Amino acid sequence: MTAATEATLTPAQTAALIRRLTALADDEIVLAHRGGEWTGHAPILEEDIALANMAQDELGHAGLYLGLRAELDGSDADRLAFFRDADGYTCARFVELPRGDWALTMLRHFLYDTFEALWLEAATRSTYAPLAAVAAKAVREEKFHVQHTALWVERLALGTPESLRRLQAALAELWPHVGQLFQPVDGEAELTQAGLLPELGAVQARWQDLVTRHLHGKCGLTLPTLPTEQAPRTVHTSHLAPLLAEMQAVARQHPDAEVW
């Protein structure tokens, strides 16, 4: 396929690409906040640091996605992150659910990081060169996240009856929402056909195979059936607004502050 540039995108393609980049960034921002809630509270100091670093990586990825959006529409990443209300966010419910216990945190990261690693790997072949470059940069970090959380999920599953119970309970809570990660934005089919974005169906098939082999085959967990229908990304749980209020408090109290 012919390589695409900002100048060759049609208005419809530009609008759809902005929607996808924003959805990806919103997932990262909210998941990073949930990870950051463990700072000072993780089971061991080493994991406290590791999860904080992972949250920082996710924010970095959000910055990359919003940087690509800025090239398309001139938007400001900080304004988008800190001055949109919950009804303006397009994150999946999966990332906005409460922090939960350690089992839920590690499982949520494993499920999300596996999705993002596969999506980024496919996006390195995008005909839109700026996206391919960003994907090549971010995928290395995301593969490390998958390795880290996969080991934790295995450790919890094969640990004690209580850790296994908690992990199975976390799976029951998260699984109904995970399909939203594979929900296309309006106009995404055209971008996929043009080679600009990965084909979500193919990413989901690989994700489900890897997740099933790890969670069921290696860890012995019982996987529920994925729901066939998902709420749109603009319909959120009651948990998102309080999360954003906390995350955005300083920026909104001092909207004209500058970093020196």
C-alpha positions as CSV (number, residue, x, y, z in Angstrom):
1,M,0.0,0.0,0.0
2,T,1.1,3.6,-0.6
3,A,2.5,5.3,2.5
4,A,0.1,7.9,3.9
5,T,1.0,11.4,5.3
6,E,-1.0,14.0,7.1
7,A,-1.4,15.8,3.7
8,T,-2.8,12.7,2.0
9,L,-5.4,11.8,4.6
10,T,-9.0,12.7,3.7
11,P,-11.1,14.7,6.2
12,A,-13.0,11.6,7.1
13,Q,-9.8,9.6,7.6
14,T,-8.4,12.4,9.7
15,A,-11.4,12.6,11.9
16,A,-11.5,8.8,12.4
17,L,-7.8,8.7,13.2
18,I,-8.2,11.4,15.8
19,R,-11.0,9.4,17.4
20,R,-8.8,6.2,17.6
21,L,-5.8,8.1,18.9
22,T,-7.9,9.8,21.6
23,A,-9.5,6.5,22.7
24,L,-6.1,4.9,23.0
25,A,-4.7,7.9,25.0
26,D,-7.8,7.9,27.3
27,D,-7.3,4.3,28.1
28,E,-3.7,4.9,29.0
29,I,-4.4,8.0,31.1
30,V,-7.1,6.4,33.2
31,L,-5.2,3.1,33.6
32,A,-2.1,4.9,34.7
33,H,-4.1,6.7,37.3
34,R,-5.4,3.4,38.7
35,G,-1.8,2.1,38.7
36,G,-0.6,5.2,40.5
37,E,-3.1,4.6,43.3
38,W,-0.9,1.8,44.4
39,T,2.1,4.1,45.1
40,G,3.0,3.4,48.7
41,H,0.6,0.5,49.0
42,A,1.9,-2.3,46.9
43,P,2.7,-5.7,48.6
44,I,6.5,-5.1,48.4
45,L,8.7,-2.1,47.8
46,E,10.1,-3.5,44.5
47,E,6.6,-3.9,43.1
48,D,5.6,-0.4,44.3
49,I,8.4,0.9,42.1
50,A,7.7,-1.4,39.2
51,L,4.0,-0.4,39.1
52,A,4.8,3.3,39.3
53,N,7.2,2.8,36.4
54,M,4.5,1.0,34.4
55,A,2.1,3.8,35.1
56,Q,4.7,6.3,33.9
57,D,5.1,4.3,30.7
58,E,1.4,4.4,30.1
59,L,1.3,8.1,30.5
60,G,4.2,8.3,28.1
61,H,2.3,6.3,25.6
62,A,-0.7,8.6,26.0
63,G,1.6,11.5,25.3
64,L,2.7,9.8,22.1
65,Y,-0.9,9.2,20.9
66,L,-1.9,12.8,21.8
67,G,1.2,14.1,20.1
68,L,0.1,12.4,16.9
69,R,-3.4,13.9,17.4
70,A,-1.8,17.4,17.8
71,E,-0.1,17.0,14.4
72,L,-3.6,16.5,12.9
73,D,-5.7,19.1,14.7
74,G,-3.3,21.3,16.7
75,S,-4.8,20.2,20.0
76,D,-3.0,20.5,23.4
77,A,-2.4,17.2,25.2
78,D,-2.5,18.8,28.7
79,R,-5.9,20.5,27.9
80,L,-7.3,17.2,26.7
81,A,-6.1,15.3,29.8
82,F,-7.0,17.8,32.5
83,F,-9.9,19.8,31.2
84,R,-12.3,17.3,29.8
85,D,-15.1,16.0,32.0
86,A,-16.1,12.3,32.1
87,D,-18.6,12.7,29.3
88,G,-15.8,13.9,27.0
89,Y,-13.5,10.9,27.7
90,T,-13.7,7.8,25.5
91,C,-11.9,5.3,27.6
92,A,-13.2,1.8,28.0
93,R,-15.0,0.9,31.2
94,F,-12.4,-1.8,31.7
95,V,-9.8,0.7,32.8
96,E,-12.0,3.0,34.9
97,L,-13.2,0.3,37.3
98,P,-11.9,0.8,40.9
99,R,-8.4,-0.2,41.7
100,G,-9.4,-3.4,43.5
101,D,-7.0,-5.7,45.1
102,W,-3.6,-6.9,43.9
103,A,-5.1,-9.8,41.9
104,L,-7.4,-7.5,40.0
105,T,-4.7,-5.0,39.3
106,M,-2.2,-7.5,37.9
107,L,-4.9,-9.3,35.9
108,R,-6.3,-6.0,34.5
109,H,-2.8,-5.0,33.4
110,F,-2.1,-8.4,31.9
111,L,-5.3,-8.3,29.8
112,Y,-4.8,-4.7,28.7
113,D,-1.0,-4.9,28.1
114,T,-1.5,-8.0,26.0
115,F,-4.0,-6.1,23.9
116,E,-1.8,-3.0,23.5
117,A,1.3,-5.0,22.8
118,L,-0.5,-6.9,20.0
119,W,-2.1,-3.7,18.6
120,L,1.2,-1.8,18.7
121,E,3.1,-4.7,17.0
122,A,0.5,-4.6,14.2
123,A,0.7,-0.8,14.1
124,T,4.4,-0.8,13.3
125,R,3.3,-1.9,9.8
126,S,0.9,1.1,9.5
127,T,1.0,3.0,6.2
128,Y,0.9,6.1,8.3
129,A,4.5,6.6,9.0
130,P,4.1,8.8,12.2
131,L,2.0,6.0,13.8
132,A,4.4,3.3,12.7
133,A,7.2,5.2,14.4
134,V,5.3,5.7,17.6
135,A,4.3,2.0,17.7
136,A,7.9,0.9,17.2
137,K,8.9,3.0,20.2
138,A,6.1,2.0,22.6
139,V,5.8,-1.7,21.8
140,R,9.1,-2.6,23.5
141,E,7.9,-1.2,26.8
142,E,4.5,-2.9,26.5
143,K,6.0,-6.3,25.9
144,F,7.9,-5.9,29.2
145,H,4.7,-5.1,30.9
146,V,3.1,-8.3,29.6
147,Q,6.0,-10.4,30.8
148,H,5.8,-8.8,34.2
149,T,2.1,-9.1,34.8
150,A,1.9,-12.6,33.2
151,L,4.3,-13.8,35.9
152,W,2.3,-12.2,38.6
153,V,-1.0,-13.7,37.4
154,E,0.7,-17.1,37.2
155,R,2.1,-16.7,40.7
156,L,-1.3,-15.8,42.1
157,A,-3.1,-18.6,40.3
158,L,-0.7,-21.3,41.5
159,G,-0.1,-19.8,44.9
160,T,-2.7,-20.3,47.6
161,P,-6.4,-21.1,47.5
162,E,-7.1,-17.5,48.6
163,S,-4.9,-16.0,45.9
164,L,-6.6,-18.2,43.3
165,R,-10.0,-17.3,44.6
166,R,-9.2,-13.6,44.3
167,L,-7.9,-14.0,40.8
168,Q,-11.0,-15.9,39.7
169,A,-13.2,-13.2,41.3
170,A,-11.2,-10.5,39.5
171,L,-11.6,-12.3,36.2
172,A,-15.4,-12.4,36.7
173,E,-15.4,-8.6,37.4
174,L,-13.2,-7.6,34.5
175,W,-14.2,-10.0,31.7
176,P,-17.6,-8.4,30.9
177,H,-15.9,-5.1,30.0
178,V,-12.8,-6.3,28.2
179,G,-14.5,-6.5,24.8
180,Q,-14.7,-2.8,24.7
181,L,-11.0,-2.7,24.0
182,F,-11.8,-4.1,20.6
183,Q,-14.7,-1.8,19.8
184,P,-14.0,0.3,16.6
185,V,-14.5,4.0,16.5
186,D,-16.6,5.6,13.8
187,G,-14.9,5.4,10.5
188,E,-12.2,2.9,11.6
189,A,-13.1,0.4,8.9
190,E,-11.9,2.8,6.2
191,L,-8.6,3.3,8.1
192,T,-8.1,-0.4,8.4
193,Q,-8.8,-1.0,4.7
194,A,-6.2,1.7,3.8
195,G,-3.6,0.0,6.1
196,L,-3.5,3.0,8.5
197,L,-4.7,1.0,11.5
198,P,-4.5,-2.6,12.6
199,E,-7.5,-4.8,11.9
200,L,-9.1,-5.2,15.3
201,G,-10.7,-8.6,14.6
202,A,-7.2,-10.0,13.9
203,V,-5.8,-8.4,17.0
204,Q,-8.6,-9.8,19.1
205,A,-8.2,-13.3,17.7
206,R,-4.5,-13.3,18.7
207,W,-5.3,-11.7,22.1
208,Q,-7.9,-14.3,22.9
209,D,-5.5,-17.2,21.9
210,L,-2.7,-15.8,24.1
211,V,-4.9,-15.0,27.0
212,T,-6.7,-18.3,26.9
213,R,-3.5,-20.3,26.8
214,H,-2.1,-18.4,29.8
215,L,-5.1,-18.0,32.0
216,H,-6.8,-21.3,31.4
217,G,-4.0,-23.5,30.1
218,K,-1.2,-22.4,32.4
219,C,-3.0,-20.9,35.3
220,G,-6.1,-23.1,35.5
221,L,-8.6,-20.3,35.6
222,T,-12.1,-20.7,34.2
223,L,-12.8,-18.1,31.5
224,P,-16.3,-16.7,31.0
225,T,-17.8,-16.2,27.6
226,L,-17.0,-12.8,26.1
227,P,-20.2,-10.7,25.8
228,T,-21.3,-10.2,22.2
229,E,-22.4,-6.6,22.9
230,Q,-20.7,-3.7,24.6
231,A,-21.8,-0.3,25.7
232,P,-20.3,2.5,23.6
233,R,-17.1,4.1,24.9
234,T,-19.0,7.3,25.6
235,V,-21.1,5.6,28.3
236,H,-19.1,5.3,31.5
237,T,-19.4,3.8,34.9
238,S,-20.0,6.0,38.0
239,H,-16.3,5.5,38.8
240,L,-14.8,7.7,36.1
241,A,-16.0,11.1,37.3
242,P,-14.4,10.9,40.8
243,L,-11.2,9.6,39.3
244,L,-10.9,12.5,36.9
245,A,-11.9,15.0,39.7
246,E,-8.9,13.8,41.7
247,M,-6.5,13.6,38.7
248,Q,-7.5,17.0,37.4
249,A,-7.8,19.0,40.7
250,V,-4.4,20.8,40.6
251,A,-4.6,21.7,36.9
252,R,-8.1,23.1,37.3
253,Q,-7.2,25.1,40.4
254,H,-4.3,26.6,38.7
255,P,-5.2,26.6,35.0
256,D,-2.6,29.2,34.1
257,A,0.3,27.6,35.9
258,E,3.6,27.1,33.9
259,V,6.3,24.6,34.3
260,W,9.7,26.2,34.8
